[in-house]
Amino acid sequence: MSDTILLIGSITAGKTTLCQRLNDASIKYTKTQAIEALGNTVDTPGEYFDHGRFWSALQVSANSVGTVLLLVDPTAPETRMPPGIAGTFAPPVWGVVTKADNATAEQIENAKQTLAQGGASPIFVTDAVAGRGIDELREALWPS
């Protein structure tokens, strides 16, 4: 199995920041315009997730990775996530709640429920800017 991961989620879900943090790169926001690789992490534009007509690009990209990380920003006013979306991908789909340090406990719990309904398992709670949960996620993805 490949140790490469694919990050998917809505616009501003935190995919690029998480990608940078997992690869020990400088944290700087840049709008992801296309599917981009950094180390063994593949970042995707949020538009690909938010607009169903682009899902095939995510599904094709997932065929060459070992794990898909499905990200949800608990502070977003709404989350578009079809129930059972994880079943449309060949590799396992794990859930990641992002921006946890900016969210309430209720928002985090709602995000976890959204990910579970989407079929993601296990689910991790992170804050890539502060570094919360990153070591646990990294260890689960790439055990030493």
Secondary structure, DSSP 8 states (H G I E B T S, - for coil): ----EEEEESTTSSHHHHHHHHTT---------S-EEETTEEE--HHHHHSGGGHHHHHHHHTT-SEEEEEE-TTSS-----TTGGGGSSS-EEEEE--GGGS-HHHHHHHHHHHHHTT--SEEE-BTTTTBTHHHHHHHHS--
